[in-house]
Amino acid sequence: MTTAAAHLSRSALLFLSRQSNLKDVATRLKPFRELASRFIAGETLEEAVDAVRALSDRGLMASFDHLNEAVRTPQETRDEVRQYQRLLARIDQVGVNANVSMKLTQCGLLFDKGLALQNARAVVADAAARGSFVRVDMEESAVTQATLDIVRELHAEFGEPHVGAVLQSYLRRTEADAKALCAERIRLRLCKGAYLEGPQVAFPDKKDVDANFVRCMRILLDSGVYHGIATHDERMIDATLEHAARHHLPKGAFEFQMLYGIRRDLQERLIQEGHPVRVYVPYGKHWYPYFMRRLAERPANLWFVMRNLMKG
């Protein structure tokens, strides 16, 4: 696939990720469901717990994410809070090395910022009482500033060990955000980003996204704060290891993070070399938008679906 064709395919898949009405059609297709199961740990909490147990047996840490981007009412946000509180309790019961990741749109950010803060605070308070950690995920650029504002409020109350944020290297603002947040000792996950954004806010070319990733990674590693470097790109991993070695950072000064179902070989290699690795484990009934963004990162996966459909 040419670069232009790959870019077009990615844009089309990201557009389709927003069309939640297509989920019912897509999930009736067996090849689509089979491919989705590679990236989604299941639709129930217990299916996700089983997946994390298997990861733990391989020496991997985890971050649970309950998928739901369809939250539209205050009652639905309260349901999400209860889901995360049950999840935190289940992590304690099972005894796995895991924390949780949560999107603020699940808490009501799209219609009531105050409610989103209140709901997020309830989850972080529960995590803090258990000695655990909540990663506030980053979403589209339209909510980047509001997300960081809420993370800062939660960090001021609960501190570095219990709440952190995510930065996306495809956004032009991210280098400045990395410097500011590291100065405030806020724990970060650095990833490349997987939403459809315009060139005024995001770098359109992969080489610029990668260059920004490396710049931001160096800021994070030099900060003395425990961060997560989230990538499956071996060039980004090598750049991270080279910078850590050059500055004599011990193994365990940061962790690598990867997505469930992607590059298990790299996960194993890094574990064998003594580096902490955490796997992001998504689950839930509302998995369609997340799955489509994973397809957009690697459009060739779409051909798996198409080939199997043609086989009948």
Contacts in CASP RR format, 6 or more apart in sequence:
PFRMAT RR
TARGET T0000
AUTHOR 0000-0000-0000
METHOD contacts of the structure
MODEL  1
MTTAAAHLSRSALLFLSRQSNLKDVATRLKPFRELASRFIAGETLEEAVD
AVRALSDRGLMASFDHLNEAVRTPQETRDEVRQYQRLLARIDQVGVNANV
SMKLTQCGLLFDKGLALQNARAVVADAAARGSFVRVDMEESAVTQATLDI
VRELHAEFGEPHVGAVLQSYLRRTEADAKALCAERIRLRLCKGAYLEGPQ
VAFPDKKDVDANFVRCMRILLDSGVYHGIATHDERMIDATLEHAARHHLP
KGAFEFQMLYGIRRDLQERLIQEGHPVRVYVPYGKHWYPYFMRRLAERPA
NLWFVMRNLMKG
1 9 0 8 1.000
1 299 0 8 1.000
1 300 0 8 1.000
6 299 0 8 1.000
9 296 0 8 1.000
9 299 0 8 1.000
9 302 0 8 1.000
10 296 0 8 1.000
10 297 0 8 1.000
10 299 0 8 1.000
11 196 0 8 1.000
13 292 0 8 1.000
13 293 0 8 1.000
13 295 0 8 1.000
13 296 0 8 1.000
13 299 0 8 1.000
13 302 0 8 1.000
14 194 0 8 1.000
14 195 0 8 1.000
14 196 0 8 1.000
14 292 0 8 1.000
14 293 0 8 1.000
14 296 0 8 1.000
15 196 0 8 1.000
16 22 0 8 1.000
16 292 0 8 1.000
17 196 0 8 1.000
17 288 0 8 1.000
17 289 0 8 1.000
17 292 0 8 1.000
17 293 0 8 1.000
17 296 0 8 1.000
18 196 0 8 1.000
18 289 0 8 1.000
20 69 0 8 1.000
20 70 0 8 1.000
20 286 0 8 1.000
20 288 0 8 1.000
20 289 0 8 1.000
22 288 0 8 1.000
23 288 0 8 1.000
26 32 0 8 1.000
26 288 0 8 1.000
27 33 0 8 1.000
27 36 0 8 1.000
27 288 0 8 1.000
29 305 0 8 1.000
29 309 0 8 1.000
30 308 0 8 1.000
31 304 0 8 1.000
31 305 0 8 1.000
31 307 0 8 1.000
31 308 0 8 1.000
31 309 0 8 1.000
32 305 0 8 1.000
34 308 0 8 1.000
35 301 0 8 1.000
35 304 0 8 1.000
35 305 0 8 1.000
36 287 0 8 1.000
36 291 0 8 1.000
38 261 0 8 1.000
39 259 0 8 1.000
39 260 0 8 1.000
39 261 0 8 1.000
39 262 0 8 1.000
39 282 0 8 1.000
39 290 0 8 1.000
39 291 0 8 1.000
39 294 0 8 1.000
40 67 0 8 1.000
40 260 0 8 1.000
40 282 0 8 1.000
40 283 0 8 1.000
40 284 0 8 1.000
40 287 0 8 1.000
40 290 0 8 1.000
40 291 0 8 1.000
41 47 0 8 1.000
41 48 0 8 1.000
41 51 0 8 1.000
41 52 0 8 1.000
41 260 0 8 1.000
41 281 0 8 1.000
41 282 0 8 1.000
41 283 0 8 1.000
42 48 0 8 1.000
42 51 0 8 1.000
42 283 0 8 1.000
42 284 0 8 1.000
42 287 0 8 1.000
43 283 0 8 1.000
43 284 0 8 1.000
43 285 0 8 1.000
43 287 0 8 1.000
44 283 0 8 1.000
44 284 0 8 1.000
45 66 0 8 1.000
45 83 0 8 1.000
45 86 0 8 1.000
45 87 0 8 1.000
45 90 0 8 1.000
45 283 0 8 1.000
47 283 0 8 1.000
48 64 0 8 1.000
48 281 0 8 1.000
48 283 0 8 1.000
48 284 0 8 1.000
49 90 0 8 1.000
49 94 0 8 1.000
49 96 0 8 1.000
51 260 0 8 1.000
51 281 0 8 1.000
51 283 0 8 1.000
52 62 0 8 1.000
52 64 0 8 1.000
52 94 0 8 1.000
52 96 0 8 1.000
52 98 0 8 1.000
52 281 0 8 1.000
53 94 0 8 1.000
53 96 0 8 1.000
55 61 0 8 1.000
55 62 0 8 1.000
55 279 0 8 1.000
55 281 0 8 1.000
56 62 0 8 1.000
56 96 0 8 1.000
56 97 0 8 1.000
56 98 0 8 1.000
58 267 0 8 1.000
58 268 0 8 1.000
58 271 0 8 1.000
59 271 0 8 1.000
59 277 0 8 1.000
60 267 0 8 1.000
60 271 0 8 1.000
60 277 0 8 1.000
60 278 0 8 1.000
60 279 0 8 1.000
61 97 0 8 1.000
61 98 0 8 1.000
61 255 0 8 1.000
61 276 0 8 1.000
61 277 0 8 1.000
61 278 0 8 1.000
61 279 0 8 1.000
62 96 0 8 1.000
62 97 0 8 1.000
62 98 0 8 1.000
62 99 0 8 1.000
62 278 0 8 1.000
62 279 0 8 1.000
62 280 0 8 1.000
62 281 0 8 1.000
63 98 0 8 1.000
63 99 0 8 1.000
63 100 0 8 1.000
63 101 0 8 1.000
63 135 0 8 1.000
63 257 0 8 1.000
63 278 0 8 1.000
63 279 0 8 1.000
63 280 0 8 1.000
63 281 0 8 1.000
64 87 0 8 1.000
64 91 0 8 1.000
64 98 0 8 1.000
64 99 0 8 1.000
64 100 0 8 1.000
64 101 0 8 1.000
64 281 0 8 1.000
64 283 0 8 1.000
65 100 0 8 1.000
65 101 0 8 1.000
65 102 0 8 1.000
65 103 0 8 1.000
65 137 0 8 1.000
65 280 0 8 1.000
65 281 0 8 1.000
65 282 0 8 1.000
65 283 0 8 1.000
66 80 0 8 1.000
66 83 0 8 1.000
66 84 0 8 1.000
66 87 0 8 1.000
66 102 0 8 1.000
66 106 0 8 1.000
66 282 0 8 1.000
66 283 0 8 1.000
66 284 0 8 1.000
67 282 0 8 1.000
67 283 0 8 1.000
67 284 0 8 1.000
67 285 0 8 1.000
67 286 0 8 1.000
67 287 0 8 1.000
67 289 0 8 1.000
67 290 0 8 1.000
68 76 0 8 1.000
68 80 0 8 1.000
68 106 0 8 1.000
68 284 0 8 1.000
68 285 0 8 1.000
68 286 0 8 1.000
69 103 0 8 1.000
69 105 0 8 1.000
69 106 0 8 1.000
69 286 0 8 1.000
69 289 0 8 1.000
69 290 0 8 1.000
70 76 0 8 1.000
70 286 0 8 1.000
71 77 0 8 1.000
71 80 0 8 1.000
71 105 0 8 1.000
71 106 0 8 1.000
71 107 0 8 1.000
71 108 0 8 1.000
71 110 0 8 1.000
72 110 0 8 1.000
72 111 0 8 1.000
74 108 0 8 1.000
74 112 0 8 1.000
74 115 0 8 1.000
77 106 0 8 1.000
77 107 0 8 1.000
77 108 0 8 1.000
77 115 0 8 1.000
77 116 0 8 1.000
77 119 0 8 1.000
78 119 0 8 1.000
80 102 0 8 1.000
80 106 0 8 1.000
80 107 0 8 1.000
80 119 0 8 1.000
81 107 0 8 1.000
81 119 0 8 1.000
81 122 0 8 1.000
81 123 0 8 1.000
84 100 0 8 1.000
84 102 0 8 1.000
84 123 0 8 1.000
84 126 0 8 1.000
84 134 0 8 1.000
85 122 0 8 1.000
85 123 0 8 1.000
85 126 0 8 1.000
87 100 0 8 1.000
88 100 0 8 1.000
88 123 0 8 1.000
88 126 0 8 1.000
88 127 0 8 1.000
88 130 0 8 1.000
88 132 0 8 1.000
89 130 0 8 1.000
91 98 0 8 1.000
91 99 0 8 1.000
91 100 0 8 1.000
91 130 0 8 1.000
91 132 0 8 1.000
92 130 0 8 1.000
92 132 0 8 1.000
98 281 0 8 1.000
99 127 0 8 1.000
99 132 0 8 1.000
99 133 0 8 1.000
99 134 0 8 1.000
99 135 0 8 1.000
100 123 0 8 1.000
100 127 0 8 1.000
100 132 0 8 1.000
100 133 0 8 1.000
100 134 0 8 1.000
100 135 0 8 1.000
101 134 0 8 1.000
101 135 0 8 1.000
101 136 0 8 1.000
101 137 0 8 1.000
101 280 0 8 1.000
102 120 0 8 1.000
102 123 0 8 1.000
102 134 0 8 1.000
102 135 0 8 1.000
102 136 0 8 1.000
102 137 0 8 1.000
103 136 0 8 1.000
103 137 0 8 1.000
103 139 0 8 1.000
104 116 0 8 1.000
104 120 0 8 1.000
104 136 0 8 1.000
104 137 0 8 1.000
104 139 0 8 1.000
104 143 0 8 1.000
104 146 0 8 1.000
104 147 0 8 1.000
104 150 0 8 1.000
105 116 0 8 1.000
105 139 0 8 1.000
105 143 0 8 1.000
106 119 0 8 1.000
107 115 0 8 1.000
107 116 0 8 1.000
107 117 0 8 1.000
107 118 0 8 1.000
107 119 0 8 1.000
107 120 0 8 1.000
107 123 0 8 1.000
108 115 0 8 1.000
108 116 0 8 1.000
108 119 0 8 1.000
109 116 0 8 1.000
109 143 0 8 1.000
109 146 0 8 1.000
109 147 0 8 1.000
109 150 0 8 1.000
110 143 0 8 1.000
113 146 0 8 1.000
113 150 0 8 1.000
116 146 0 8 1.000
116 150 0 8 1.000
117 150 0 8 1.000
117 153 0 8 1.000
117 154 0 8 1.000
120 134 0 8 1.000
120 136 0 8 1.000
120 150 0 8 1.000
120 154 0 8 1.000
121 154 0 8 1.000
121 157 0 8 1.000
123 134 0 8 1.000
124 134 0 8 1.000
124 154 0 8 1.000
124 157 0 8 1.000
124 158 0 8 1.000
124 162 0 8 1.000
124 163 0 8 1.000
125 158 0 8 1.000
127 133 0 8 1.000
127 134 0 8 1.000
127 162 0 8 1.000
127 163 0 8 1.000
128 158 0 8 1.000
128 161 0 8 1.000
128 162 0 8 1.000
131 161 0 8 1.000
131 162 0 8 1.000
132 162 0 8 1.000
133 161 0 8 1.000
133 162 0 8 1.000
133 163 0 8 1.000
133 164 0 8 1.000
133 187 0 8 1.000
134 162 0 8 1.000
134 163 0 8 1.000
134 164 0 8 1.000
135 163 0 8 1.000
135 164 0 8 1.000
135 165 0 8 1.000
135 166 0 8 1.000
135 189 0 8 1.000
136 147 0 8 1.000
136 150 0 8 1.000
136 151 0 8 1.000
136 154 0 8 1.000
136 163 0 8 1.000
136 164 0 8 1.000
136 165 0 8 1.000
136 166 0 8 1.000
137 166 0 8 1.000
138 144 0 8 1.000
138 147 0 8 1.000
138 165 0 8 1.000
138 166 0 8 1.000
138 167 0 8 1.000
138 168 0 8 1.000
138 193 0 8 1.000
139 147 0 8 1.000
139 195 0 8 1.000
140 195 0 8 1.000
140 197 0 8 1.000
141 171 0 8 1.000
141 195 0 8 1.000
141 197 0 8 1.000
141 201 0 8 1.000
141 202 0 8 1.000
144 171 0 8 1.000
144 173 0 8 1.000
147 165 0 8 1.000
148 165 0 8 1.000
148 177 0 8 1.000
148 181 0 8 1.000
151 163 0 8 1.000
151 164 0 8 1.000
151 165 0 8 1.000
151 186 0 8 1.000
152 184 0 8 1.000
152 186 0 8 1.000
154 163 0 8 1.000
155 163 0 8 1.000
155 164 0 8 1.000
155 184 0 8 1.000
155 186 0 8 1.000
160 185 0 8 1.000
160 186 0 8 1.000
160 187 0 8 1.000
160 225 0 8 1.000
163 186 0 8 1.000
163 187 0 8 1.000
164 186 0 8 1.000
164 187 0 8 1.000
164 188 0 8 1.000
164 189 0 8 1.000
165 181 0 8 1.000
165 186 0 8 1.000
165 187 0 8 1.000
165 188 0 8 1.000
165 189 0 8 1.000
166 188 0 8 1.000
166 189 0 8 1.000
166 190 0 8 1.000
166 191 0 8 1.000
166 230 0 8 1.000
167 174 0 8 1.000
167 177 0 8 1.000
167 178 0 8 1.000
167 181 0 8 1.000
167 188 0 8 1.000
167 189 0 8 1.000
167 190 0 8 1.000
167 191 0 8 1.000
167 216 0 8 1.000
168 174 0 8 1.000
168 191 0 8 1.000
168 192 0 8 1.000
168 193 0 8 1.000
168 195 0 8 1.000
169 190 0 8 1.000
169 191 0 8 1.000
169 192 0 8 1.000
169 193 0 8 1.000
169 209 0 8 1.000
169 210 0 8 1.000
169 212 0 8 1.000
169 213 0 8 1.000
169 216 0 8 1.000
170 192 0 8 1.000
170 193 0 8 1.000
170 197 0 8 1.000
170 202 0 8 1.000
170 203 0 8 1.000
170 209 0 8 1.000
170 212 0 8 1.000
171 193 0 8 1.000
171 197 0 8 1.000
171 201 0 8 1.000
171 202 0 8 1.000
171 203 0 8 1.000
172 201 0 8 1.000
172 202 0 8 1.000
172 203 0 8 1.000
173 201 0 8 1.000
174 212 0 8 1.000
174 216 0 8 1.000
175 212 0 8 1.000
175 215 0 8 1.000
175 216 0 8 1.000
175 219 0 8 1.000
178 188 0 8 1.000
178 190 0 8 1.000
178 216 0 8 1.000
178 219 0 8 1.000
178 220 0 8 1.000
179 219 0 8 1.000
181 188 0 8 1.000
182 188 0 8 1.000
182 219 0 8 1.000
182 220 0 8 1.000
182 223 0 8 1.000
182 225 0 8 1.000
183 223 0 8 1.000
185 223 0 8 1.000
185 225 0 8 1.000
186 225 0 8 1.000
187 225 0 8 1.000
187 226 0 8 1.000
187 227 0 8 1.000
187 228 0 8 1.000
188 220 0 8 1.000
188 225 0 8 1.000
188 227 0 8 1.000
188 228 0 8 1.000
189 227 0 8 1.000
189 228 0 8 1.000
189 230 0 8 1.000
189 257 0 8 1.000
190 213 0 8 1.000
190 216 0 8 1.000
190 217 0 8 1.000
190 220 0 8 1.000
190 227 0 8 1.000
190 228 0 8 1.000
190 229 0 8 1.000
190 230 0 8 1.000
190 231 0 8 1.000
191 230 0 8 1.000
191 231 0 8 1.000
191 257 0 8 1.000
192 209 0 8 1.000
192 210 0 8 1.000
192 213 0 8 1.000
192 231 0 8 1.000
192 233 0 8 1.000
194 293 0 8 1.000
194 294 0 8 1.000
194 296 0 8 1.000
194 297 0 8 1.000
195 293 0 8 1.000
198 204 0 8 1.000
203 209 0 8 1.000
203 212 0 8 1.000
210 233 0 8 1.000
210 235 0 8 1.000
210 236 0 8 1.000
213 231 0 8 1.000
213 236 0 8 1.000
214 236 0 8 1.000
214 239 0 8 1.000
217 229 0 8 1.000
217 236 0 8 1.000
217 239 0 8 1.000
217 240 0 8 1.000
217 243 0 8 1.000
218 243 0 8 1.000
220 227 0 8 1.000
220 228 0 8 1.000
220 229 0 8 1.000
220 254 0 8 1.000
221 227 0 8 1.000
221 229 0 8 1.000
221 240 0 8 1.000
221 243 0 8 1.000
221 244 0 8 1.000
221 247 0 8 1.000
221 249 0 8 1.000
221 253 0 8 1.000
221 254 0 8 1.000
222 247 0 8 1.000
224 253 0 8 1.000
226 253 0 8 1.000
226 254 0 8 1.000
226 255 0 8 1.000
227 254 0 8 1.000
227 255 0 8 1.000
228 254 0 8 1.000
228 255 0 8 1.000
228 256 0 8 1.000
228 257 0 8 1.000
228 278 0 8 1.000
229 236 0 8 1.000
229 237 0 8 1.000
229 240 0 8 1.000
229 254 0 8 1.000
229 255 0 8 1.000
229 256 0 8 1.000
229 257 0 8 1.000
230 256 0 8 1.000
230 257 0 8 1.000
230 258 0 8 1.000
230 280 0 8 1.000
231 237 0 8 1.000
231 240 0 8 1.000
231 256 0 8 1.000
231 258 0 8 1.000
232 258 0 8 1.000
232 259 0 8 1.000
232 262 0 8 1.000
232 263 0 8 1.000
232 266 0 8 1.000
234 266 0 8 1.000
237 256 0 8 1.000
237 266 0 8 1.000
237 270 0 8 1.000
240 254 0 8 1.000
240 256 0 8 1.000
243 249 0 8 1.000
244 253 0 8 1.000
244 254 0 8 1.000
251 273 0 8 1.000
251 274 0 8 1.000
251 275 0 8 1.000
251 276 0 8 1.000
252 275 0 8 1.000
252 276 0 8 1.000
254 276 0 8 1.000
255 275 0 8 1.000
255 276 0 8 1.000
255 277 0 8 1.000
255 278 0 8 1.000
256 270 0 8 1.000
256 275 0 8 1.000
256 276 0 8 1.000
256 277 0 8 1.000
256 278 0 8 1.000
257 277 0 8 1.000
257 278 0 8 1.000
257 279 0 8 1.000
257 280 0 8 1.000
258 266 0 8 1.000
258 267 0 8 1.000
258 277 0 8 1.000
258 278 0 8 1.000
258 279 0 8 1.000
258 280 0 8 1.000
259 279 0 8 1.000
259 280 0 8 1.000
259 294 0 8 1.000
260 279 0 8 1.000
260 280 0 8 1.000
260 281 0 8 1.000
260 282 0 8 1.000
261 279 0 8 1.000
262 294 0 8 1.000
267 277 0 8 1.000
267 279 0 8 1.000
270 277 0 8 1.000
271 277 0 8 1.000
282 290 0 8 1.000
294 301 0 8 1.000
295 301 0 8 1.000
295 302 0 8 1.000
END
